[in-house]
Amino acid sequence: MVLNYGLAIVGGGPAGIAAAIHASRLGLTTALVEKNELGGQANIAPWIENYPGFPDGIRGRDLISNFKDQLARWKVKVISAEAVSLNLDENVFVLKTSAGNILALNIIVATGMSPKTIGIKNEIPYADPAKTPHDGKDVLIAGGGDCAFDLAAEFALNAKSVTISMRGEKISAIHRVAERAKKRGVRIIKNSDPTKIPYDILISCIGKNSEVPFVQNIIKNFAGLTISPGEAKAPKGLFFAGDICRGRLRHIAIAAGDGIAAAQSAYERLKKDENNK
Ligand SMILES: Cc1cc2nc3c(=O)[nH]c(=O)nc-3n(C[C@H](O)[C@H](O)[C@H](O)COP(=O)(O)OP(=O)(O)OC[C@H]3O[C@@H](n4cnc5c(N)ncnc54)[C@H](O)[C@@H]3O)c2cc1C
């Protein structure tokens, strides 16, 4: 399959969906490649209080349902596939995916982060409460940050018990999120080893890696290419957006804003090329 697009976006989380809507609105022929479920990590966010427009907060799944409804109104080709490599042939990007090659003039990489794992059999990294049956179960969560406490509070609504096992002493989740978990009866064991605590379900929330294996070829060929928000210095037309390039600034509104900014820059780049012809 060979397709031609002004813009191909890899990753259908908040950054990728926002980029796709904005690009399509600008008139760019746009493809959005997602290997799993559209919405990315935001699908499992139990309760979002910092995305503007929802004064009482909103469940991640409901917010993403709105994102998807909005995406469906635009002429974006959503391709259910995994991006496996990226190359540049003259000025055209060749994106190899599990569903075939895609040719595009611009690429936005919005692939988020992949979870780190402890390496224990049966652990589920960043488990989706809606897809992890836990009624009457003893749930153990390893981690001490926002995600660990956020998921603990959600699992505590139906689990028999929820325990957080922290490697160190200091809770790094924000106060409000940690308090919500505590109010729902979540037990916290500091300075502990999760392998020593009994559980029915073990969930790891111990951080994320920002690896983008499918762009390794490009990284090798373009010395100095850094994974930072916006357009790469070289090759031109390659953009990064969202968690993949944001370090600790991992939030839905930032990811969506990055996606829109990258789509706008891709559009302006094509316009400039057209004007120079
Ligand atoms: C439990 C939890 C709670 C959270 N709560 C909040 C909150 O309250 N407020 C807030 O602002 N943020 C919250 N976040 C963070 C927020 O979800 C992320 O910052 C946001 O989803 C990042 O969007 P993104 O599009 O950059 O990446 P992601 O959401 O990670 O999406 C990336 C997408 O790329 C796809 N992908 C990856 N590699 C490939 C490939 N090779 N080919 C094709 N597709 C690929 C993935 O499948 C994924 O769908 C929470 C996160 C978690 C885990």
The ligand as an SDF file (V2000), in Angstrom:
LIG
                    3D

 53 58  0  0  0  0  0  0  0  0999 V2000
   -2.9680    7.0750   35.1640 C   0  0  0  0  0  0  0  0  0  0  0  0
   -2.7090    8.3620   34.4420 C   0  0  0  0  0  0  0  0  0  0  0  0
   -3.3680    9.5170   34.8520 C   0  0  0  0  0  0  0  0  0  0  0  0
   -3.1450   10.7270   34.1910 C   0  0  0  0  0  0  0  0  0  0  0  0
   -3.8290   11.8330   34.6040 N   0  0  0  0  0  0  0  0  0  0  0  0
   -3.6530   13.0070   33.9560 C   0  0  0  0  0  0  0  0  0  0  0  0
   -4.3950   14.1700   34.3510 C   0  0  0  0  0  0  0  0  0  0  0  0
   -5.2160   14.1360   35.2670 O   0  0  0  0  0  0  0  0  0  0  0  0
   -4.1540   15.3220   33.6660 N   0  0  0  0  0  0  0  0  0  0  0  0
   -3.2460   15.4110   32.6380 C   0  0  0  0  0  0  0  0  0  0  0  0
   -3.0910   16.4840   32.0540 O   0  0  0  0  0  0  0  0  0  0  0  0
   -2.5390   14.3220   32.2520 N   0  0  0  0  0  0  0  0  0  0  0  0
   -2.7180   13.1320   32.8810 C   0  0  0  0  0  0  0  0  0  0  0  0
   -1.9970   12.0270   32.4940 N   0  0  0  0  0  0  0  0  0  0  0  0
   -0.9560   12.1790   31.4550 C   0  0  0  0  0  0  0  0  0  0  0  0
   -1.5580   12.2280   30.0450 C   0  0  0  0  0  0  0  0  0  0  0  0
   -2.3950   11.1130   29.8330 O   0  0  0  0  0  0  0  0  0  0  0  0
   -0.4310   12.2900   29.0200 C   0  0  0  0  0  0  0  0  0  0  0  0
    0.3670   13.4320   29.2780 O   0  0  0  0  0  0  0  0  0  0  0  0
   -0.9760   12.3800   27.5870 C   0  0  0  0  0  0  0  0  0  0  0  0
   -1.7950   11.2770   27.2900 O   0  0  0  0  0  0  0  0  0  0  0  0
    0.1940   12.4400   26.5890 C   0  0  0  0  0  0  0  0  0  0  0  0
   -0.3080   12.4470   25.2920 O   0  0  0  0  0  0  0  0  0  0  0  0
    0.5910   12.0010   24.0320 P   0  0  0  0  0  0  0  0  0  0  0  0
   -0.3160   12.0690   22.8660 O   0  0  0  0  0  0  0  0  0  0  0  0
    1.8440   12.7740   24.0210 O   0  0  0  0  0  0  0  0  0  0  0  0
    1.0320   10.4860   24.3440 O   0  0  0  0  0  0  0  0  0  0  0  0
    0.1780    9.1800   24.6590 P   0  0  0  0  0  0  0  0  0  0  0  0
   -1.0810    9.4950   25.3540 O   0  0  0  0  0  0  0  0  0  0  0  0
    1.1370    8.2600   25.3430 O   0  0  0  0  0  0  0  0  0  0  0  0
   -0.1810    8.6050   23.2160 O   0  0  0  0  0  0  0  0  0  0  0  0
    0.8080    8.0670   22.3730 C   0  0  0  0  0  0  0  0  0  0  0  0
    0.1530    7.0870   21.4120 C   0  0  0  0  0  0  0  0  0  0  0  0
    1.1290    6.6620   20.4550 O   0  0  0  0  0  0  0  0  0  0  0  0
    0.9080    5.2960   20.1530 C   0  0  0  0  0  0  0  0  0  0  0  0
    2.1500    4.7340   19.6000 N   0  0  0  0  0  0  0  0  0  0  0  0
    3.3470    4.5860   20.2410 C   0  0  0  0  0  0  0  0  0  0  0  0
    4.2670    4.0590   19.4040 N   0  0  0  0  0  0  0  0  0  0  0  0
    3.6370    3.8640   18.2100 C   0  0  0  0  0  0  0  0  0  0  0  0
    4.0660    3.3280   16.9480 C   0  0  0  0  0  0  0  0  0  0  0  0
    5.3230    2.9150   16.7480 N   0  0  0  0  0  0  0  0  0  0  0  0
    3.1540    3.2570   15.9450 N   0  0  0  0  0  0  0  0  0  0  0  0
    1.8720    3.6910   16.1350 C   0  0  0  0  0  0  0  0  0  0  0  0
    1.4190    4.1970   17.3060 N   0  0  0  0  0  0  0  0  0  0  0  0
    2.2910    4.2880   18.3280 C   0  0  0  0  0  0  0  0  0  0  0  0
    0.5090    4.6970   21.5020 C   0  0  0  0  0  0  0  0  0  0  0  0
   -0.1980    3.4810   21.3290 O   0  0  0  0  0  0  0  0  0  0  0  0
   -0.3600    5.8140   22.0910 C   0  0  0  0  0  0  0  0  0  0  0  0
   -1.7310    5.6480   21.7840 O   0  0  0  0  0  0  0  0  0  0  0  0
   -2.2210   10.7930   33.1120 C   0  0  0  0  0  0  0  0  0  0  0  0
   -1.5560    9.6280   32.6900 C   0  0  0  0  0  0  0  0  0  0  0  0
   -1.7960    8.4240   33.3410 C   0  0  0  0  0  0  0  0  0  0  0  0
   -1.0780    7.1810   32.8650 C   0  0  0  0  0  0  0  0  0  0  0  0
  1  2  1  0
  2  3  1  0
  2 52  2  0
  3  4  2  0
  4  5  1  0
  4 50  1  0
  5  6  2  0
  6  7  1  0
  6 13  1  0
  7  8  2  0
  7  9  1  0
  9 10  1  0
 10 11  2  0
 10 12  1  0
 12 13  2  0
 13 14  1  0
 14 15  1  0
 14 50  1  0
 15 16  1  0
 16 17  1  0
 16 18  1  0
 18 19  1  0
 18 20  1  0
 20 21  1  0
 20 22  1  0
 22 23  1  0
 23 24  1  0
 24 25  2  0
 24 26  1  0
 24 27  1  0
 27 28  1  0
 28 29  2  0
 28 30  1  0
 28 31  1  0
 31 32  1  0
 32 33  1  0
 33 34  1  0
 33 48  1  0
 34 35  1  0
 35 36  1  0
 35 46  1  0
 36 37  1  0
 36 45  1  0
 37 38  2  0
 38 39  1  0
 39 40  1  0
 39 45  2  0
 40 41  1  0
 40 42  2  0
 42 43  1  0
 43 44  2  0
 44 45  1  0
 46 47  1  0
 46 48  1  0
 48 49  1  0
 50 51  2  0
 51 52  1  0
 52 53  1  0
M  END
$$$$
